[in-house]
Amino acid sequence: MFRFVARSAGGKHLLRRGYATESAPDRKVAVLGAAGGIGQPLALLMKLNPLVSRLALYDIANTPGVAADVCHVNTRSEVSGYLGQALEGCDVVVIPAGVPRKPGMTRDDLFNINAGIVKGLCAAIAKYCPNALVNMISNPVNSTVPIAAEVFKKAGTYDEKKLFGVTTLDVVRAKTFYAGKAKVNVADVNVPVVGGHAGITILPLFSHATPKANLPEDDIKALTKRTQDGGTEVVEAKAGKGSATLSMAYAGALFADACLKGLNGVPDVVECSFVQSTVTELPFFASKVRLGKNGVEEVLGLGPLSDYEKEGLEKLKPELKASIEKGINFANKS
Ligand code: NAD
């Protein structure tokens, strides 16, 4: 086992007023799959986050190099690179471990490899940091989150408030595409995205988008389709060299930051996430979630939907239900 620890100097200037101070709580974040296409930029972004005091990087290969590289950045967090166990004392564990899509593959095609990886990592989380908030990035998220829940239930550590499927990239894409079409500053835009994280299960609610733009129905349909196919757009452009990594690292860092703010008691932190839910009849569903000191403080309802969104919601349910059941069956039979 290799363990690399380095404490960086400086970083005081990067503390954001109101969110972190020199006496900010000690917060440990682990990235599992830290040497991958998402893991490396995500490790850098978490190193830049002033709320993080300890950053543990884990991968089955190349962790020492990534840790040695990232630890030279001038922020306060101590970086540890492990090829072994990285989880003790973690507040937030982010999981981008696994294989990405190639052109022509759906997220579900990744199931056989990634399901096993996620299962093993979640067993280790249950053992070493059962109280951590788990941010699941590994696809298919619609199945890997239910797998994680089953692993935690078996271990007796399941807390539905602490398990999150990261769907932030769908929100990031919906915001960008909407801002372009509505000709508004993307920094001012908000668009909730609900449902799941694959194809038609991704349901952006453009009727709730702000600022209001009153776009015609055809534009809303095109924006919805582009948001649903955003991942495939990147997979095809990368032509066999993987899926979204940089925008995903950005989205993963945003969501982990929201979790840390919630843990630190910052009020009114709301993000969309795929969580255990009673918003629909499905046991897991992505919607707006209020984050707090225990993880999920409140799963928010959908609010009024347009007819097009209502139709999309009914269409996505059978596919999402099947993906959830596939995850549960895998976890229980293997
Ligand atoms: P990648 O192949 O570049 O990196 C994956 C990393 O995981 C590799 O470094 C690999 O060594 C590591 N790994 C494999 N098994 C491991 C294990 N048991 N423990 C620890 N690390 C392990 O892939 P990527 O492009 O970074 O994508 C990673 C995952 O994220 C894929 O499943 C991909 O589909 C998913 N993804 C999710 C979203 C989302 O919106 N949630 C978006 C893009 C990609």
Residues whose N, C-alpha, C, O or C-beta is under 5 A from the ligand:
A	BS01	NAD	L32 G33 A35 G36 G37 I38 G39 Y58 D59 I60 A61 P96 A97 G98 V99 P100 R101 I117 M136 I137 S138 N139 V166 L169 G242 S243 A244 T245 M248
